[in-house]
């Protein structure tokens, strides 16, 4: 049997990748390792950004944020006829209240719908949901 493959990075779309990278830098404590501006003819908010986990190691190590020309903020929970989420980040934390406070200070928004007692669902500044959970 072939050795399992490992996912080292995730890419998400955004209308403003460089700004969103700064949010995730504040939230995760990761290092922004690349910020690229727009290509010729693209608007100022276009570009690309990358963050890396400062310690490396196993698991997800890189978050890429790519400009999406036709970005539509997702709806969560899903509603028929609207843009659905296609992925979200799950982030384990030791102290849920402290992690929520950090996320809010970084620029996140707490969602109205909280489906589990030990999980908090938040939105990043462009509407990607992410979950903080005890773990």
N, C-alpha and C positions, 0 to 999 in steps of 0.2 A: 504494500500500500504506500502511496506517495505521502511524503511529509505534509502536514497541514500548512496552509498558507496563513500569513499573519497580516492583518490590516494595520498599517503604520500611520495612516493619515485619513482625514475626512475633509471633504470640500463642501462648503455651503455657499449659496448665492446670496447676494445682497445688492441694494441699490448704491451703497457707499462702503465698499470693502475696507478702506483704510480707517474710517471712523469706527466701523464695527470691530476691527482688530483691536483698537484701543480699549473698547468695552471689554472684550474677552481678556485682554491683558490685565485689566483691573480686577475682573471677576476671578480668573483662574490663577493669576500670578505667573502666567507663562510669559515668555519673551517674544516680542515681535522681532522676527528675523528677516523679514522682507516686506517692503512697502513699494509698490510700483504704481506710478501715476498712469493716467490714461494714454492710450495709443493715439497717434495722430487722427484727428477728426472725432474723437470721442469726447463726451462732456467731462468736466472737471472731477465729478464724483466717480468716474470710472477708474478701473485699475485692478489691483490684486494685492493681497496681503497674506502673510504666513506667520503663524505663531508656533513655537516649539516648547515642549515641556522642558524646564531648565535642567532637570536631572536625567533625562532620557529614560532608559530602562524599558521593561516589557510593556505591552499595551499601546494604546493610542499615544503618539508622540507629537503629531503635527496636526494643526487645524489650518486649513487653507480657506480663504474667503475670496470669492470671485465675483466680479461685477456682472450683474444680470440686467441687461437693457430693459427687459419687460418684467421686472420683478413685481410680483403681487404679494402683499402681506398675507400669510396663511391665516385661516380661521381655525381656532381650537376652542372647544371641541368642534369637530367637523360639522358643517352645515351643508346640505345638498345645494349644489349650484355655486359654491364658493371655492376659493383656492384651499386645498387641503394641505396639511403638513406632509412632507415626504420623509422627514427624518427629524430626530431631536436628540439632544445630548442628555445622558444620564450621568449625574455627578455625585459620587458618594461623599458624604461629609460626616464629621464626628459630632457636630453640634448644629442641629437644624435651624434653631432660632438665630444663631450667630451667622450662619451661612446665608440665610435669607436677608439679614440686615446688610451683609457685605454685598450681596447681589443688588439690593435696592440702592445702596450707596453708589455702586458701579454704574447704575442707569437702567436696571431691569425693572419690570413691572410684575407684581404678583397677580395671577389670574383670579377671577372670581370663582371659578370651578376648581375645587380641591378634592379630588376623588379618593385620596387615601390619607389616613392620619399621620403616617410617618414619611410622607412625600410632599414636597411643595413644588407646584408647577408655576413657572415664571416665563415671561417673554423677554427676549433681548430687545434692544431698541428698534429693530426692524421687524419684530413679530415672530421670530423663531422661538417656539416653546423649548424649554429645557427643564429638567427635573433635578431637584436636590433631594437626596434621600439619605437616611441613616444607613451607614454601611461601612 
